[in-house]
């Protein structure tokens, strides 16, 4: 699907979904004050350019770790030849928001669900959930402290060789990855340095 059509589809299915509000209310209900759960969203044009750097190939699998209401998941599926596009989200209410968007998509754009491509959402903790079949992994890590980045880096070592990991703001702590590029992009929360890695060991 070309970029303009994908943008129209995504704008349409998110018309009545405000991820920031859903996340705020979910954290308020659970009395969460953890800054690692601060909500942020991509800008579609920037995310398109980001994923192009990762050079997705036919049949590969995309994961967004901490997907919010799922905008990167839909963007990856509509704009690139992934066989699966999967988001993992910790907060139940935010996860339900992603499912609502998926329902909107399935209802209003049945003809776009072709070639056995799958869009999936998992309600889970990225530190406890298996995503090791992934080929391209995106993580918005701006608010993750060093300790959690070390834990995540260790877990990412279980990915297959050749997997590409895209990390917003932060760096990986592992010699099993090669840093390919570092580029600054505009995001919904401001400008962010994005680091591109490849699993080499």
Backbone torsions as a table, in degrees:
resi	resn	phi	psi	omega
1	UNK	NA	137.8	179.2
2	UNK	-74.3	165.1	-172.4
3	UNK	-61.1	-45.6	-175.8
4	UNK	-63.5	-39.6	178.5
5	UNK	-67.4	-43.5	179.1
6	UNK	-60.8	-40.5	178.3
7	UNK	-62.0	-42.9	178.5
8	UNK	-62.2	-43.4	179.0
9	UNK	-62.1	-48.7	-177.3
10	UNK	-64.7	-43.3	177.4
11	UNK	-58.7	-40.0	-177.7
12	UNK	-67.0	-46.1	-175.4
13	UNK	-75.8	-14.2	177.8
14	UNK	-103.1	11.5	-175.4
15	UNK	-53.1	-44.0	-175.8
16	UNK	-109.9	23.0	-179.7
17	UNK	-119.2	117.5	177.2
18	UNK	-114.7	98.7	-176.7
19	UNK	-59.4	-37.7	-179.8
20	UNK	-62.2	-45.6	-179.9
21	UNK	-66.3	-42.5	-179.9
22	UNK	-62.0	-45.1	179.7
23	UNK	-63.8	-43.3	179.9
24	UNK	-59.5	-47.5	-178.8
25	UNK	-67.4	-36.5	179.2
26	UNK	-64.3	-44.3	179.8
27	UNK	-69.4	-36.3	178.5
28	UNK	-64.0	-43.0	-179.9
29	UNK	-62.3	-37.7	-177.8
30	UNK	-92.4	-0.9	-178.8
31	UNK	59.8	38.2	177.7
32	UNK	-82.9	129.2	173.9
33	UNK	-119.8	5.3	-177.8
34	UNK	-63.6	119.5	-177.1
35	UNK	-70.1	-14.9	177.7
36	UNK	-67.8	-15.0	-178.2
37	UNK	-100.3	15.2	176.4
38	UNK	-61.7	134.3	-173.6
39	UNK	-86.5	138.9	175.1
40	UNK	-148.1	150.8	-179.8
41	UNK	-126.3	153.2	176.5
42	UNK	-75.0	162.4	163.3
43	UNK	-101.9	130.8	-170.3
44	UNK	-58.8	-43.2	-178.2
45	UNK	-64.3	-39.9	177.1
46	UNK	-65.7	-42.3	-176.8
47	UNK	-66.8	-35.0	175.8
48	UNK	-59.3	-45.8	179.1
49	UNK	-66.0	-37.4	179.1
50	UNK	-62.3	-48.2	-178.1
51	UNK	-68.0	-30.0	177.1
52	UNK	-61.3	-35.0	178.4
53	UNK	-61.8	-35.7	-179.2
54	UNK	-74.8	-10.5	176.8
55	UNK	50.5	62.8	178.3
56	UNK	-59.0	141.1	-179.9
57	UNK	-115.1	159.4	-178.3
58	UNK	-51.7	130.3	173.2
59	UNK	84.7	-1.9	-179.5
60	UNK	-74.6	168.4	-176.6
61	UNK	-117.2	131.6	179.6
62	UNK	-107.5	138.4	172.4
63	UNK	-127.0	140.1	168.6
64	UNK	-113.2	115.3	-177.7
65	UNK	-89.8	106.0	-173.8
66	UNK	89.0	61.8	-165.4
67	UNK	-82.3	-7.6	-176.0
68	UNK	60.1	-135.5	179.0
69	UNK	-89.4	11.8	162.2
70	UNK	94.3	13.7	-176.1
71	UNK	-59.2	-43.5	177.2
72	UNK	-62.4	-31.1	-179.7
73	UNK	-64.8	-45.6	177.9
74	UNK	-67.9	-41.0	179.3
75	UNK	-60.2	-44.5	-179.7
76	UNK	-62.6	-42.2	-177.4
77	UNK	-69.2	-40.7	-175.4
78	UNK	-79.3	-29.2	-172.1
79	UNK	-101.0	-14.4	-173.8
80	UNK	-136.4	161.8	-171.9
81	UNK	-85.5	38.7	177.1
82	UNK	-68.5	143.1	174.0
83	UNK	-80.1	-29.5	176.4
84	UNK	-139.2	143.6	174.9
85	UNK	-130.4	115.1	-166.5
86	UNK	-126.8	133.9	176.0
87	UNK	-115.5	139.8	176.3
88	UNK	-114.9	124.3	-177.2
89	UNK	-134.0	131.1	-176.7
90	UNK	-74.5	-47.4	-172.2
91	UNK	-76.9	124.3	-175.3
92	UNK	-57.3	-45.8	-176.8
93	UNK	-67.2	-35.5	178.0
94	UNK	-69.4	-41.8	174.4
95	UNK	-57.2	-43.2	177.9
96	UNK	-63.1	-33.6	175.4
97	UNK	-62.5	-41.1	177.2
98	UNK	-63.8	-39.9	178.2
99	UNK	-65.0	-35.6	177.9
100	UNK	-64.0	-42.0	177.2
101	UNK	-63.0	-42.9	178.3
102	UNK	-59.4	-40.7	177.8
103	UNK	-63.5	-41.8	176.4
104	UNK	-59.1	-43.1	-179.2
105	UNK	-63.8	-47.9	-178.1
106	UNK	-64.3	-33.8	-179.5
107	UNK	-74.8	-43.3	-170.5
108	UNK	-96.0	-17.6	-177.7
109	UNK	-134.4	56.0	-177.9
110	UNK	-62.4	-28.0	-177.6
111	UNK	-75.2	-12.4	179.6
112	UNK	-86.8	-8.3	-179.0
113	UNK	-93.5	78.8	-173.6
114	UNK	-125.2	171.3	175.9
115	UNK	57.4	30.3	177.0
116	UNK	58.7	22.9	177.1
117	UNK	-72.8	139.2	-176.8
118	UNK	-121.5	137.8	171.3
119	UNK	-113.5	121.4	-174.6
120	UNK	-131.2	149.1	174.6
121	UNK	-129.0	140.2	-179.4
122	UNK	-122.2	128.2	174.6
123	UNK	-88.6	99.9	-175.6
124	UNK	-167.5	173.6	179.1
125	UNK	-91.6	125.9	-177.1
126	UNK	-62.4	-22.6	180.0
127	UNK	-82.4	-9.4	-178.5
128	UNK	-122.4	-3.6	-174.7
129	UNK	-103.6	139.9	-179.7
130	UNK	-80.9	123.4	174.1
131	UNK	-133.7	29.5	-169.4
132	UNK	-78.0	-4.9	173.3
133	UNK	-87.4	1.2	-176.8
134	UNK	-71.3	146.1	176.1
135	UNK	-106.6	-34.9	176.6
136	UNK	-129.1	121.8	-176.5
137	UNK	-118.3	130.5	176.0
138	UNK	-116.0	133.2	175.7
139	UNK	-139.0	123.2	174.1
140	UNK	-84.4	96.9	-169.5
141	UNK	-103.9	15.5	-173.0
142	UNK	-51.9	-40.2	-174.1
143	UNK	-102.2	9.4	178.1
144	UNK	-82.5	125.9	178.2
145	UNK	-71.2	167.3	-176.9
146	UNK	-54.8	-41.6	-177.1
147	UNK	-60.0	-45.0	179.9
148	UNK	-71.9	-31.9	176.1
149	UNK	-65.2	-35.4	176.8
150	UNK	-66.0	-41.8	178.8
151	UNK	-65.1	-45.1	-179.6
152	UNK	-64.8	-41.1	178.9
153	UNK	-59.6	-42.1	179.4
154	UNK	-63.8	-41.0	-180.0
155	UNK	-67.2	-39.3	-180.0
156	UNK	-62.9	-19.9	178.2
157	UNK	-62.9	-16.5	178.8
158	UNK	-80.5	-6.5	177.4
159	UNK	-68.3	158.3	178.9
160	UNK	-69.8	153.9	176.3
161	UNK	-61.7	136.8	-178.0
162	UNK	95.3	-9.8	175.9
163	UNK	-64.1	146.5	177.4
164	UNK	-110.5	133.6	-178.4
165	UNK	-118.1	127.1	-179.3
166	UNK	-110.8	119.2	-174.9
167	UNK	-122.8	118.1	176.9
168	UNK	-81.0	124.4	172.3
169	UNK	81.8	-49.2	-172.3
170	UNK	-96.1	175.1	178.9
171	UNK	-119.0	156.3	175.8
172	UNK	-84.5	149.2	178.1
173	UNK	-109.4	77.0	-178.3
174	UNK	-167.5	141.7	176.7
175	UNK	-90.3	6.0	178.6
176	UNK	-88.3	2.4	179.7
177	UNK	-124.3	144.1	174.0
178	UNK	-105.3	129.3	177.0
179	UNK	-77.2	116.4	-176.7
180	UNK	-87.3	-47.2	-177.5
181	UNK	-154.5	156.8	169.8
182	UNK	-133.0	118.7	-174.9
183	UNK	-135.0	140.5	177.6
184	UNK	-90.8	131.5	179.8
185	UNK	-129.6	156.6	171.5
186	UNK	-79.9	133.1	176.0
187	UNK	-123.7	175.0	179.0
188	UNK	-63.2	-22.9	-178.0
189	UNK	-102.2	3.4	-178.2
190	UNK	125.8	-167.5	179.1
191	UNK	-78.7	144.7	-178.1
192	UNK	-142.4	137.2	172.0
193	UNK	-77.1	128.3	-180.0
194	UNK	-113.7	125.5	-179.8
195	UNK	-102.6	133.3	-178.5
196	UNK	-111.4	123.9	-178.6
197	UNK	-121.7	157.6	170.3
198	UNK	-128.1	136.7	177.5
199	UNK	-74.1	121.2	-174.0
200	UNK	-114.6	-12.9	-177.6
201	UNK	-128.1	NA	NA
